[in-house]
Amino acid sequence: MKKWYEELFENYAQKYDNESFTQGTLGECDFIEKEINFDKSLKILDIGCGTGRHSIELSKRGYAVTGIDLSDSLLAKAKEKAEEQQITVHFIKHDARKLPYKHEYDVVIMLCDGAFPLMETDEMNYEILKNATKSLKQHGKIIFTTLNGLFPLHHSIEKFFASNTKKDAATYRNNTFDLMTFRYYNVTEIEDDFGNKKELHCNERYYVPSEITWLLKSLGYKKIEIFGAKLGAFSMDDTLTTKDFEMLVVAKK
């Protein structure tokens, strides 16, 4: 039986590219470039690459990028976009909890909650971080975004989605946030690229900064920085607050 995050992205590539949260690619890639000192010799692994928006943009800018995802339809769209733009990116289907790479990449990116907070247990989410870390070279760097657990303590997730969702995009109901587990449960209704309607019972894990810091320290990261993640405008000047729906994490081994 497929998990909700597998069903969500099945035949959803076209709709995915039109979602509001996928519109900040250029600014996000600007941040990544600055953070890796514009070093074109670095190899980048994009975990949960979706339709390849970051992979393709970084490849355009001269970087060697591998994009991995669990969704066949999103990967097919990514390959199609890369071919249309005559861009070389290696797009491969992998489960982020079971990556084959060992000390191969200088940089791992995992943006727009591409994989990490979506798993149904904390142990599975940890496996993603562990595999991402294993993929990195000795002094490698990871840059990722994840859901900010401080946000639902002060704001309504339901209202946030309602005010940030485009017309004809996914809708959310039966929203519940569990204070004991920091998991958000809802029923998501979507229509895929072929007009088929789906009802998905979703749950996502929200993390507080101290948890992320502890997880990364346990994996051997020496320098860990956490910021607010503003769509398309990542910046180290943005101190994380309770108003940020996502946090931006930059860590170095």
C-alpha positions as CSV (number, residue, x, y, z in Angstrom):
1,M,0.0,0.0,0.0
2,K,1.4,3.4,-1.0
3,K,2.0,6.0,1.6
4,W,0.3,9.4,1.4
5,Y,3.4,11.2,0.2
6,E,3.8,8.6,-2.6
7,E,0.2,9.0,-3.7
8,L,0.3,12.8,-3.4
9,F,3.0,13.2,-6.1
10,E,1.7,10.5,-8.4
11,N,0.7,12.2,-11.7
12,Y,1.0,15.6,-10.1
13,A,4.0,17.1,-11.9
14,Q,2.2,19.8,-13.8
15,K,0.2,20.9,-10.7
16,Y,3.3,20.7,-8.6
17,D,5.1,23.3,-10.7
18,N,2.2,25.7,-10.3
19,E,2.0,25.4,-6.5
20,S,2.8,28.6,-4.7
21,F,5.6,27.0,-2.7
22,T,7.6,26.1,-5.8
23,Q,7.9,29.6,-7.1
24,G,11.1,30.7,-5.3
25,T,13.7,28.7,-7.2
26,L,16.0,31.5,-8.5
27,G,16.4,33.2,-5.1
28,E,16.9,29.9,-3.3
29,C,19.6,28.9,-5.8
30,D,21.2,32.3,-5.3
31,F,21.5,31.5,-1.6
32,I,23.0,28.1,-2.3
33,E,25.6,29.5,-4.7
34,K,26.6,32.1,-2.1
35,E,26.8,29.5,0.6
36,I,29.2,27.3,-1.4
37,N,31.3,30.3,-2.5
38,F,30.3,29.8,-6.2
39,D,32.7,26.8,-6.4
40,K,31.7,25.1,-9.6
41,S,34.0,22.1,-8.8
42,L,31.6,21.0,-6.1
43,K,29.3,18.0,-6.6
44,I,25.7,18.6,-5.4
45,L,23.1,16.0,-4.4
46,D,19.4,17.2,-4.5
47,I,17.3,15.0,-2.3
48,G,13.6,15.1,-3.0
49,C,14.3,17.0,-6.2
50,G,10.7,16.9,-7.4
51,T,10.4,18.2,-11.0
52,G,14.1,19.2,-10.8
53,R,13.6,22.9,-10.4
54,H,16.7,23.5,-8.2
55,S,18.8,20.8,-9.9
56,I,18.2,22.2,-13.3
57,E,18.8,25.8,-12.3
58,L,22.1,24.9,-10.5
59,S,23.1,22.9,-13.5
60,K,22.5,25.9,-15.7
61,R,24.8,27.8,-13.5
62,G,27.6,25.3,-14.1
63,Y,27.3,22.8,-11.2
64,A,27.3,19.0,-11.4
65,V,24.0,17.9,-9.9
66,T,22.3,14.6,-9.1
67,G,18.6,14.8,-8.4
68,I,16.9,12.0,-6.5
69,D,13.2,11.4,-5.8
70,L,10.7,8.7,-5.0
71,S,8.1,9.7,-7.6
72,D,8.3,8.3,-11.1
73,S,6.0,11.1,-12.5
74,L,8.0,13.9,-10.9
75,L,11.3,12.5,-12.2
76,A,9.8,12.0,-15.7
77,K,8.8,15.7,-15.7
78,A,12.3,16.7,-14.4
79,K,14.0,14.7,-17.2
80,E,11.6,16.3,-19.8
81,K,12.4,19.8,-18.6
82,A,16.1,19.2,-18.6
83,E,16.0,17.8,-22.1
84,E,13.9,20.8,-23.3
85,Q,16.5,23.2,-21.9
86,Q,19.4,21.0,-23.0
87,I,20.7,20.7,-19.5
88,T,22.6,17.7,-18.1
89,V,21.4,16.5,-14.8
90,H,21.4,12.9,-13.5
91,F,17.9,12.2,-12.2
92,I,17.6,8.9,-10.4
93,K,14.8,7.2,-8.4
94,H,15.9,6.5,-4.9
95,D,14.3,6.2,-1.4
96,A,16.1,8.9,0.7
97,R,16.2,6.4,3.6
98,K,18.3,4.0,1.6
99,L,20.8,5.9,-0.5
100,P,23.7,4.1,-2.2
101,Y,26.2,7.0,-1.9
102,K,29.2,7.1,0.5
103,H,31.3,10.3,0.8
104,E,30.6,11.2,-2.9
105,Y,29.1,14.7,-2.7
106,D,30.4,18.1,-1.4
107,V,26.9,19.5,-0.8
108,V,23.5,18.0,-0.1
109,I,20.4,20.1,-0.6
110,M,16.9,19.1,0.6
111,L,14.5,22.0,0.0
112,C,10.8,22.6,0.2
113,D,10.3,19.7,2.6
114,G,11.2,17.3,-0.2
115,A,11.6,14.3,2.0
116,F,12.8,14.9,5.6
117,P,9.6,15.8,7.6
118,L,7.2,13.7,5.6
119,M,7.9,10.2,7.0
120,E,5.5,8.5,9.4
121,T,8.0,8.0,12.2
122,D,10.8,10.0,13.7
123,E,13.1,7.0,13.0
124,M,12.4,7.2,9.3
125,N,13.0,10.9,9.2
126,Y,16.3,10.3,11.0
127,E,17.3,7.7,8.4
128,I,17.0,10.4,5.7
129,L,19.3,12.7,7.6
130,K,21.7,9.8,8.2
131,N,21.8,8.8,4.5
132,A,22.2,12.4,3.4
133,T,25.2,12.7,5.8
134,K,26.7,9.4,4.6
135,S,26.5,10.8,1.0
136,L,28.7,13.8,2.0
137,K,32.5,14.0,1.8
138,Q,34.5,14.6,5.0
139,H,33.9,18.4,5.3
140,G,30.6,18.4,3.3
141,K,27.7,20.8,3.8
142,I,24.0,20.2,4.0
143,I,21.4,22.9,3.3
144,F,17.7,22.0,3.9
145,T,14.4,23.4,5.0
146,T,12.0,21.8,7.3
147,L,8.7,22.6,9.1
148,N,9.1,24.9,12.1
149,G,7.6,23.5,15.3
150,L,7.5,27.0,16.8
151,F,4.9,28.1,14.3
152,P,1.9,26.0,15.3
153,L,2.4,26.9,18.9
154,H,1.4,30.5,18.1
155,H,-0.5,30.3,14.8
156,S,-3.1,28.2,12.9
157,I,-1.7,25.9,10.3
158,E,-5.1,25.7,8.7
159,K,-5.3,29.5,8.3
160,F,-1.8,29.6,6.9
161,F,-2.7,27.1,4.2
162,A,-5.9,28.8,3.4
163,S,-4.2,32.2,2.9
164,N,-1.2,30.7,0.9
165,T,-3.0,28.3,-1.4
166,K,-3.7,29.1,-5.0
167,K,-7.2,28.6,-6.6
168,D,-7.6,25.0,-7.8
169,A,-4.7,23.8,-5.6
170,A,-5.0,21.3,-2.8
171,T,-7.4,21.8,0.0
172,Y,-7.1,20.7,3.6
173,R,-9.6,19.7,6.3
174,N,-9.8,17.9,9.7
175,N,-6.6,19.8,10.7
176,T,-5.1,18.6,14.0
177,F,-1.8,19.4,15.6
178,D,-0.6,16.9,18.3
179,L,1.4,18.7,21.0
180,M,2.8,15.4,22.3
181,T,4.4,14.3,19.0
182,F,4.5,17.6,17.1
183,R,2.8,15.9,14.2
184,Y,0.2,17.7,12.1
185,Y,-2.7,15.5,10.7
186,N,-5.1,16.5,8.0
187,V,-7.2,15.2,5.1
188,T,-5.8,16.7,1.8
189,E,-7.9,16.8,-1.3
190,I,-6.2,17.2,-4.6
191,E,-6.9,16.7,-8.3
192,D,-4.0,15.2,-10.3
193,D,-2.9,16.2,-13.8
194,F,-5.5,13.9,-15.3
195,G,-8.4,15.3,-13.3
196,N,-8.6,12.4,-10.9
197,K,-9.6,13.5,-7.4
198,K,-7.7,12.0,-4.4
199,E,-8.3,12.2,-0.7
200,L,-5.1,11.6,1.3
201,H,-4.8,11.2,5.1
202,C,-1.5,13.1,5.7
203,N,0.7,13.6,8.7
204,E,3.9,15.6,8.8
205,R,6.5,16.2,11.6
206,Y,7.2,19.7,12.8
207,Y,10.6,20.2,14.5
208,V,11.9,22.7,17.0
209,P,15.4,24.1,16.5
210,S,16.9,22.3,19.5
211,E,15.8,19.0,18.0
212,I,17.4,19.7,14.7
213,T,20.6,20.8,16.4
214,W,20.7,17.6,18.5
215,L,20.0,15.3,15.5
216,L,22.7,17.0,13.4
217,K,25.2,16.9,16.3
218,S,24.5,13.2,16.7
219,L,25.5,12.8,13.0
220,G,28.8,14.6,13.5
221,Y,28.1,18.1,12.2
222,K,30.4,20.6,13.8
223,K,28.7,23.9,12.7
224,I,24.9,24.1,12.7
225,E,23.0,27.3,11.8
226,I,19.2,27.8,11.7
227,F,17.3,30.7,10.1
228,G,13.9,31.6,9.0
229,A,13.1,30.3,5.5
230,K,11.4,32.9,3.3
231,L,10.2,31.7,0.0
232,G,12.7,32.5,-2.7
233,A,14.6,34.8,-0.4
234,F,16.7,32.6,1.9
235,S,19.1,34.8,4.0
236,M,21.3,34.4,7.0
237,D,20.0,37.7,8.2
238,D,16.6,36.2,8.9
239,T,16.6,35.1,12.5
240,L,14.1,32.2,13.1
241,T,10.9,33.4,14.7
242,T,7.5,31.9,15.6
243,K,6.1,33.5,12.4
244,D,8.3,31.4,10.1
245,F,6.4,28.4,8.8
246,E,9.7,26.8,7.8
247,M,13.2,26.9,9.0
248,L,16.4,27.0,6.9
249,V,19.2,24.8,8.2
250,V,22.9,25.0,7.1
251,A,25.3,22.5,8.7
252,K,28.9,21.5,8.0
253,K,30.7,18.3,9.0
